Amino acid sequence: MPDPRRLLRALRGGVDRAGAALLEGAVRRAAARVSSPSRPPAAPRSLFVLRNNDIGDLLIVTPLFEALGRLFPEARIAAGVGDWSRGALLHNPWVSEVLPVNAPWFNKYAADAGPLGRWAWLRRSPEVREIARRRFDIGIDVLGSAWGSLLLLRAGIPWRMGVRGYAGGDSGVQAAVEFDPSLHVGRAALRCAGLLGATSLPAARPQIFLTSEETNEAERWWTAGDEGARRRRIVISPGGGLASRCWPTESWIELAAGLGRRTDISVLVLTGPREREIAAAVTAACPGARSHAEPPGLRQVFALLARGDLVLCNSSMPLHAAAAFSRRTCALLGPAFPSASLHQAQWGYPSSRTLGREPGVRASLYTPAEALQVIQEEIICSESARE
C-alpha cells in the first residue's frame, strides 16, 4: 500500500486525481497479492453484500437480496450495513444475517475520518476481522468504491464484485457493473445478480417487511387523529442529510400553512432526532397537524408511511420507504439537483413525482404555491387509489 500520509497530502492539496490514482494503485497492488479465481463459484455457500451507506441507499437496493436468494437458495446471504440501517432489514426473509460495518466513508452517520482514519479502520476494525472470519465466497460492493474493494480484499473474499466508473475500486474486483447515471439505482444493483447468472429479477422497488403488530400500531395512531372520519393522510417529511439537497425550510413552512387550510386531510410531520426545530416550525404552521414528542424509531416510521396516503419529502429516506408500500410521493428537490427528470430516473418510482429544476425548462426551484397546486392533484389521486 502507498504511504497514507502521501495520499492525505494529495487530497488535502486539492489534487483529487492524484489522490484517486494513489488509492486505486493501492487497490491494484492489494488485489495482485491475493489469489483471485477467474470465475465465480457455481454454487457459493455464502455471499456478503456491502452497503454501509445511508438508510435510503440501503432500501433502494433491497431487491438484490431477493435476486441473490432465488439464484442461490442454499447460500447464506449476509448484509454489511451501518448500525443506523439495521432496522431496515429486520424480518427480511432474503437476508440470513446482518453484520455491522460502520465504515467511515460514504454515509452521514460515521464520522468522516479522512484517508488516514479510513486506512486505520480497514486495518484495525474488529468488524473487518469478523467478516474475514466468516470466509465468504462472494463479496459485492453495491456502491462501488476503492474503499469498498479494499474492505473485500482485507476480508479475504476470493470473488469480488463492484462498479466501474463511479468511485473507483474496479481494479480490485473480477466483475463490475458499468456505472450509468441514467439508470435507476435499484436496477443497477440488480445487475450484480445478473452478472452471477440471474435471469428473472424482482421489481426495482424497495422491500420492507413489517409485522402485523407494527402495522396495527401505526393504524391506531392515524385513526386517533381522524376524529371518526377516514380523512386522507398526508406525511410531511422536511428533513434531510445535506441542506443543499433539501427544499428550503421556509418553503416547507409555507407549504404546510397552505395544507392547513384544508379540513379533509390528516397531517403528520415526520422527522429524525436531529431535526426537531424544523419539525416544530412546520407543525406549528399547519393547523391540526401532528408530530411525535419524541422522534419515532425507524420501524415506526416505516409503518406510519405504510398507512399514509401521500408522502411529501426531500430526496431522502421516506421517498424509498414509501415506495416499498407503493404510496404516492412528491419529492421536492433542493438546489444541489440540476434535473428533476434525471433524479426521477435514478431514484424515483412509478408511485413518485419529482419537483425541481430542469435544464431548458425551468431554472428555479418549485415555489410553495406551485408545489401546493401539484400536491392538491396528488391528494385527489391518492384518494382515488385508496377507494
PyMOL commands that set and color helices and strands:
alter all, ss='L'
color gray80, all
select helices_A, chain A and resi 4-12+16-32+55-60+63-71+83-89+114-124+126-134+146-154+170-172+185-195+212-224+243-245+249-259+276-285+298-306+317-324+340-347+368-386
alter helices_A, ss='H'
color red, helices_A
select strands_A, chain A and resi 46-50+76-81+97-100+138-141+159-164+175-178+232-237+265-269+310-313+328-332+352-355
alter strands_A, ss='S'
color yellow, strands_A
deselect
rebuild
show_as cartoon
